[in-house]
């Protein structure tokens, strides 16, 4: 299957940057799926915008914490 992307980046943009932009959707979808399944983004059943905003903010903070722990794991042997 041939895939193509249309971009408004300059013609002298490095290939690595083009690939990063082309594959960024996968990263976003993966993060959203993790927040929805593991952190409960889709579990809110309230009726107010304030409550939804509060819930989404807490889920986003929890996702940021999990991402930080994944990218910078602490050495368990060091006290």
ROKOLDREN-252622 format. One record per residue: residue number from 1; chain; x, y, z of N, C-alpha, C in turn. Coordinates in Angstrom, 1 decimal. Example, Ala and Ser with C-alpha at 12.3 -4.5 7.8 and 13.67 -1.06 7.14 Angstrom:
2
 seq mol   n_px   n_py   n_pz  ca_px  ca_py  ca_pz   c_px   c_py   c_pz
   1   A   13.2   -5.7    7.8   12.3   -4.5    7.8   13.2   -3.3    7.8
   2   A   12.8   -2.2    7.1   13.7   -1.1    7.1   12.9    0.0    7.9
This chain:
79
 seq mol   n_px   n_py   n_pz  ca_px  ca_py  ca_pz   c_px   c_py   c_pz
   1   A    0.8   -1.2    0.0    0.0    0.0    0.0    0.9    1.2    0.0
   2   A    0.6    2.2   -0.8    1.3    3.4   -0.9    0.6    4.5   -0.1
   3   A    1.3    5.1    0.7    0.8    6.2    1.5    1.5    7.5    1.2
   4   A    0.8    8.6    1.2    1.4    9.9    1.0    0.8   10.9    2.0
   5   A    1.6   11.9    2.2    1.2   13.0    3.1    1.4   14.3    2.4
   6   A    0.6   15.2    2.7    0.7   16.6    2.2    1.2   17.5    3.3
   7   A    2.2   18.2    3.1    2.7   19.1    4.2    3.0   20.5    3.7
   8   A    3.1   21.4    4.6    3.5   22.8    4.2    4.9   23.1    4.8
   9   A    5.6   22.0    5.1    7.0   22.2    5.6    7.9   22.7    4.4
  10   A    8.9   23.4    4.6    9.8   23.8    3.6   10.4   22.6    2.8
  11   A   10.8   22.8    1.6   11.3   21.7    0.8   12.7   21.2    1.3
  12   A   13.4   22.0    2.0   14.7   21.5    2.5   14.6   20.9    3.9
  13   A   13.4   20.5    4.3   13.2   19.9    5.6   13.9   18.5    5.6
  14   A   14.7   18.2    6.7   15.3   16.9    6.7   14.3   15.7    6.8
  15   A   14.7   14.6    6.2   13.9   13.4    6.1   13.4   13.0    7.5
  16   A   14.3   13.0    8.5   14.0   12.6    9.8   12.9   13.4   10.4
  17   A   12.8   14.7   10.1   11.7   15.5   10.6   10.4   15.2    9.9
  18   A   10.5   14.9    8.6    9.3   14.5    7.9    8.7   13.2    8.4
  19   A    9.6   12.3    8.7    9.1   11.0    9.2    8.5   11.2   10.6
  20   A    9.1   12.0   11.4    8.6   12.3   12.8    7.2   12.9   12.7
  21   A    7.0   13.8   11.8    5.6   14.4   11.6    4.6   13.4   11.1
  22   A    5.1   12.5   10.2    4.2   11.6    9.6    3.7   10.5   10.6
  23   A    4.6   10.2   11.5    4.3    9.1   12.5    3.8    9.6   13.8
  24   A    3.6   10.9   13.9    3.1   11.5   15.2    1.7   11.1   15.6
  25   A    0.9   10.8   14.6   -0.5   10.4   14.9   -0.5    9.1   15.7
  26   A    0.4    8.1   15.3    0.5    6.9   16.1    0.7    7.1   17.5
  27   A    1.6    8.0   17.9    2.0    8.3   19.2    0.7    8.9   20.0
  28   A    0.0    9.8   19.3   -1.1   10.4   19.9   -2.2    9.4   20.2
  29   A   -2.5    8.5   19.2   -3.5    7.5   19.4   -3.1    6.5   20.5
  30   A   -1.8    6.1   20.6   -1.4    5.2   21.6   -1.6    5.9   23.0
  31   A   -1.2    7.1   23.1   -1.4    7.8   24.4   -2.9    7.9   24.8
  32   A   -3.7    8.2   23.8   -5.2    8.3   24.1   -5.7    7.0   24.5
  33   A   -5.3    5.9   23.8   -5.8    4.6   24.2   -5.4    4.2   25.6
  34   A   -4.2    4.5   25.9   -3.7    4.2   27.3   -4.5    5.0   28.3
  35   A   -4.7    6.3   28.1   -5.5    7.1   29.0   -6.9    6.6   29.1
  36   A   -7.5    6.1   28.0   -8.9    5.6   28.0   -9.0    4.3   28.7
  37   A   -8.1    3.3   28.5   -8.2    2.0   29.0   -7.6    1.9   30.4
  38   A   -6.4    2.3   30.6   -5.7    2.1   31.9   -6.0    3.2   32.9
  39   A   -6.3    4.4   32.5   -6.4    5.5   33.5   -7.9    6.0   33.6
  40   A   -8.8    5.4   32.9  -10.2    5.7   33.1  -10.7    7.0   32.5
  41   A  -10.2    7.4   31.3  -10.6    8.6   30.7  -12.1    8.5   30.3
  42   A  -12.5    7.4   29.9  -13.9    7.2   29.4  -14.9    6.8   30.5
  43   A  -14.4    6.8   31.8  -15.3    6.4   32.9  -16.1    7.5   33.5
  44   A  -16.0    8.7   33.1  -16.7    9.8   33.7  -18.2    9.7   33.2
  45   A  -19.1    9.8   34.2  -20.5    9.7   33.9  -21.3   10.9   34.5
  46   A  -20.6   12.0   34.8  -21.2   13.2   35.4  -21.9   14.0   34.3
  47   A  -22.5   15.1   34.7  -23.3   15.9   33.8  -22.7   17.3   33.6
  48   A  -21.8   17.7   34.4  -21.3   19.1   34.3  -20.0   19.2   33.5
  49   A  -19.8   20.3   32.9  -18.5   20.5   32.2  -17.4   20.6   33.2
  50   A  -17.7   21.3   34.3  -16.6   21.4   35.4  -16.1   20.0   35.8
  51   A  -17.1   19.1   36.0  -16.7   17.8   36.5  -15.9   17.0   35.4
  52   A  -16.4   17.1   34.1  -15.6   16.5   33.0  -14.2   17.1   32.9
  53   A  -14.1   18.4   33.0  -12.8   19.0   32.9  -11.9   18.6   34.0
  54   A  -12.4   18.5   35.2  -11.7   18.0   36.4  -11.2   16.6   36.2
  55   A  -12.1   15.7   35.7  -11.7   14.3   35.5  -10.6   14.2   34.4
  56   A  -10.8   14.9   33.3   -9.8   14.9   32.2   -8.5   15.4   32.7
  57   A   -8.5   16.4   33.5   -7.2   17.0   34.0   -6.5   16.0   34.9
  58   A   -7.2   15.3   35.8   -6.6   14.3   36.6   -6.1   13.1   35.8
  59   A   -6.8   12.7   34.8   -6.3   11.6   34.0   -5.1   12.0   33.2
  60   A   -5.1   13.3   32.7   -3.9   13.8   32.0   -2.7   13.8   33.0
  61   A   -2.9   14.3   34.2   -1.8   14.3   35.2   -1.3   12.9   35.5
  62   A   -2.2   12.0   35.6   -1.8   10.6   35.9   -1.0   10.0   34.7
  63   A   -1.4   10.3   33.5   -0.7    9.9   32.3    0.7   10.5   32.2
  64   A    0.8   11.7   32.5    2.1   12.4   32.6    3.0   11.7   33.6
  65   A    2.5   11.4   34.8    3.3   10.7   35.8    3.7    9.3   35.3
  66   A    2.8    8.6   34.7    3.2    7.2   34.2    4.2    7.3   33.1
  67   A    4.1    8.3   32.2    5.0    8.5   31.2    6.4    8.9   31.7
  68   A    6.4    9.8   32.7    7.7   10.1   33.3    8.4    8.9   34.0
  69   A    7.6    8.1   34.7    8.1    6.9   35.3    8.7    5.9   34.3
  70   A    8.0    5.8   33.1    8.4    4.9   32.1    9.7    5.4   31.4
  71   A    9.8    6.7   31.2   11.0    7.3   30.5   12.2    7.4   31.4
  72   A   12.0    7.6   32.7   13.1    7.8   33.6   12.9    6.9   34.8
  73   A   13.1    5.6   34.6   12.9    4.7   35.8   14.0    4.8   36.8
  74   A   13.5    4.7   38.1   14.5    4.8   39.2   15.2    3.5   39.3
  75   A   16.5    3.6   39.7   17.2    2.4   39.9   16.8    1.8   41.3
  76   A   16.3    0.6   41.3   15.8    0.0   42.5   16.9   -0.3   43.5
  77   A   18.1   -0.5   43.1   19.2   -0.9   44.0   19.7    0.3   44.8
  78   A   19.5    1.5   44.2   20.0    2.7   44.9   19.0    3.2   45.9
  79   A   19.5    3.4   47.2   18.5    3.9   48.2   18.1    5.3   48.0
